[in-house]
Amino acid sequence: MLLSTVVPQLALSQDIIKLWPDDAIPNAIVGAKITEKSETDANGILRISNVSVPTITAFIPTKAKMTGAAVMICPGGGYGILAASHEGSDIARWFNEMGVAAFVLKYRLPNPEIMTNQQEVPLMDAMQGMTLIRQNAARYGIDPAKIGVMGFSAGGHLASTLATHYNRGEKASDLAKPNFAILLYPVVTFGEKAHTGSRDKLLGKLNTSPDMIAYYSNELQVSPQTPPTFLVHAEDDKAVPVENSIGFYLACLKNSVPAEMHLYPAGGHGFGMRTAKFGSLNTWPDACKAWLIGLGAVK
């Protein structure tokens, strides 16, 4: 699918690009409508809910800084909202300073009132976002072999699902495969150490067969084809247990997937780059940059 069928033109700026034509959004229930909401909470976090028209927003570095690398960012929010600033646009601007193009994914949130097979929908949007970025890499000065995915919390579940399921389902495509993955305090498992809120939102409380639980427990879905992965988690995370990252890391080791994991004693959940009060946690951005340099994505 060519991007020109969705929008007439791409400019090197903060473009908002629809993932799908309005009359061809997969799994959308015809005639079902919902009003998207955006609000900023007391902590200055932009919260977006009721997403029915998914998009990617492009943040492109200056030509002088461009490295050719790009990353698609999946904000968290328990599959109920999108924390679109501190796990989205703020991270995109940090990447731009490194010369990395960034695309913030506004994916549809599972909602049986406006979609069928709700568990499939966020991944469909992530696949399409990655595909559109890769198809139009030349327009943005991007190397199609240097496009990664990054996700936070439930967005980390989506990013790890893309990394392990890019070749599965109706919208599967090699174009959707990320070249690397960056996961911060990610929801990974839907088993014993699950964040049950994310699991119930994605699957629905009645759609929790053992096969479905296993399919979306991404530590069970890692293969030798899973891309190199960088993980960050705080050991005192009370929302998403640190075992989520540990399980994914061990699965990477088992499958000979290059992986680097940074665990910190304090930080809680949802910190993004707001790390100053947590001591050593403040070092994760530098560690991530060093890892990207090692991959050849950043100079």
N, C-alpha and C positions, 0 to 999 in steps of 0.2 A: 504494500500500500504506500503510495507516494504522499508525502506531507502536503503537497500542493492541493490534494483533494480535501484537506481539512482547513487549511489557511492559505491565503494567496501568496504569502511571501514571508521569509524569515529575515529579521534584521538582527544585527549583533547587539542585543540589548536585553532588557528583562521582558522578553516576549512571553505572553501567556498563550500556550498552544493547546488546542483541544486534541485529545487523544483519538477521538472517533467522530465521524460525521453525526450530526444530531439525530438523523433517522436510522442510524446503524450502530447504536451503543449496545454491545452484546449483553444478553441476559436482562436488559431493561424491560419492564412490563409496560406495554403500550398504554398510554393514557394515564399512567400513574405519575403523580407529581408530588414534589416535596420542595420546601423552600430552604435553600442553603443559608446557614447562619455563620457569622463571624463576630467574635467578641474577644476583647482583651481582658484577662483576669487581673486580680490584684497583684500578681507577680510579674505583670508585663508580658504574659505569654498569650500569643494570638491563638485562639481555639476556633477551629472550623468544624462544623458539623453538618449533617444532612447533605452530603455531597452526592449529587446525581449526574453532574457533568464533569468528568475527570479531565485534568489538564497537567501539563508540565510547564513550569516557569523557568525560562532560561536566564542564567547569570553568566555572562561571558567576560573573561578578563581582557585587558587591553592587549593589542597585538604584540606589544613589546614584551609582555610577560608570558604569553601563551606557550605552554609546553606540549600541547597536542593531546593531553589527557583530559578526561571528563568523568564526572560521577553523577549518578542519579540518586537523589536524597529522598528517603522515605521517612517522614516524621512519624513519631509515635502518638499514642493516645488511646490505647486499649481497644482498637478497632471501633471506638465510639466517637472519638473526635480526632482531629489532627492538630498537634502542637506545632503550628506552622512557622513560628518565628525562631525560637531558640533551638529547635530541631529541624529547621528548614532554611529560611532565608539568612539567618545569622551564620549558619554553617556554610551556605553557598558563598557568602562574601569572604569567609576565611579561605575557602578553596581558591577563589579568584585571586587573592593576594599571593598564592603560590603559583599562579598561572594555570590553574585547572578550571575548565569550564564546569559549571554546576547546573543541574536541572532539578528543581524541587517538584516532586510528584504529589499532586493532589488526587489521591485515589479514592474511589467510591468506598464508603463504609457499609459493611453488611447490613441489609435492611430488607426483610422479606416483603415489605409493603411496595417496594419499587423495583424489585429484581427477583429473578428465579435463581436457584442454586447459589445462594448468597456466598457460600464458602469459596466459590470459584472466582468471584468478581475482583477482589483486590489483586490477585495474581494476574488475571487478564490485563488489568490496567498497567501493572508493572511490566509485563511482557511487552505491551504495546509502547509504553514509554521508552524502554530500552531499544526497541526496534526502530522507532522514529528517530531517536538520537543517532543510532548507527547508520540508518539510511541517509541521513542528512549531515553526516560527519564533515564532508568537504566544505559545506557552507559555513560551518562554525570553526574550521581550522582544527578539527579533531582527528586524531589517529583512531580508526575504528578498532584497532587492537589494544587500545588503552582506555576502555570505557568500563567503569566499575559501578557498583551499587553500594549505598550506605544506608543503614537503618538504625533507628532508635526504638527500644522497647518493642511495642507491637509492630512498629515500622521495621525493627530488626527481625521480627518473625517474617514479615513480608520479604525483606531483602534476602534472608536465608532461604526462604521458600523459592524465590527466583533463582538463587544460586544452585539449588538442588533439584528444582522442578522445571527449569526453563525448557526442557525437551519433552514435557508431558502436557496432555490436554489439547483442547481444540485450537488454542492459539500458540501452541509450541512452535519454536523456531530457533535455529542456531543464531539468528540475528538478536534474539532476546537474551543470549548468554552473557552475563557480565564477565569481564576479564579479571576482576578482583572484587572482594567484598569487605566492607568495614562494618562491624556490628558493635553497637554500644548498648550495654545493658539489655541485650536482646531477649525477647521471648523466643525460645527455641523449641522446648518440649511441650506437648499437651498431655504428658503423663504425670508421674508423681510430683514433680517440681513445677508444674504448670502455673502460669498466671491464669487462674480460672476465668477472670473477667474477659481477657482477650480470647480465650478458647470458646467461651459461651457466646460471645459476640460474633465470632467468625463462623462457628459451626451451627449455632442455635442450640439451646439446651436439650432439644430432643434428637439432635443429629450427632450423637456421640458414640457410634459403634466402634468397637475395637479397631476395625480396619481404618475408619476415618481418623481416629486418634493417632494411629501409627503413621498414616499418610502425611499428616501435618505436624508430626513430631520430627523436626528436621535433623536432629542428631541421628535418626534412624535412616535418613535419606541421603546422607553424604556418600559420594562415590569418588573414584579417582578422577572423574571429570569436573568435580566441584572446584571452583577457582580459588586461588590463594586468598586467605582470609586473615583479617586483623580484628581482634576482639578486645573490648574494654569492659570491665565490670567492677563494681564496688562490693566488697565482701559483706557489708552491712545493708545491702539492698533488701528491704523488707517486702517490696512489691513483686519483683522478679528475682527469685533466688539465683545466686551466683552459679549454681550447678547448671543453669541453662547454658552459660558460656563454656563452662568446663566440659560439659557433655559434647558440645559441638567441636571443641578443640580436640578432644580425645578421638572423636570420629574422624577428624581430619588426619590426625597422626596414623590411625589405623589404615586409612586409605591413601597414605603418602601424598596428602594435599598440604602444600606449604602453609603453615599457620603460625601466627604470633599472638600471644595472649598477654594482656596486662591486667592484673588484679590489684586492687587497692583496698586498704583496710577500711577507709571511710569515704563516704560520698553519697550514700543512699541511692535514690533512684531519680532519674529525670534531670540530671545535672547539665547535660549538654556541655557547653564551654564555660559554664558558671561554676568554676572550680576553686576560686581563690581561697576560700575558707577551709578547704579540705587537704591542705598540705601537699603530699606527693601526687594526689590526683591531678594537680595542676600541670603535670608533665605529660599527660596523655596526648595533647595535640602535637607536641614536639616528637613524641615517639611515633605517632602516626605519620608525620611528615617524613621521618627517617625511614620508615617502612616503605613509603611511596617512592622515596629516592632509590631504595634498594630494588624496587620493582622496575625502575626506569621510567616511572610516570611523572616524577618531579625532578628537576635539576638541583 
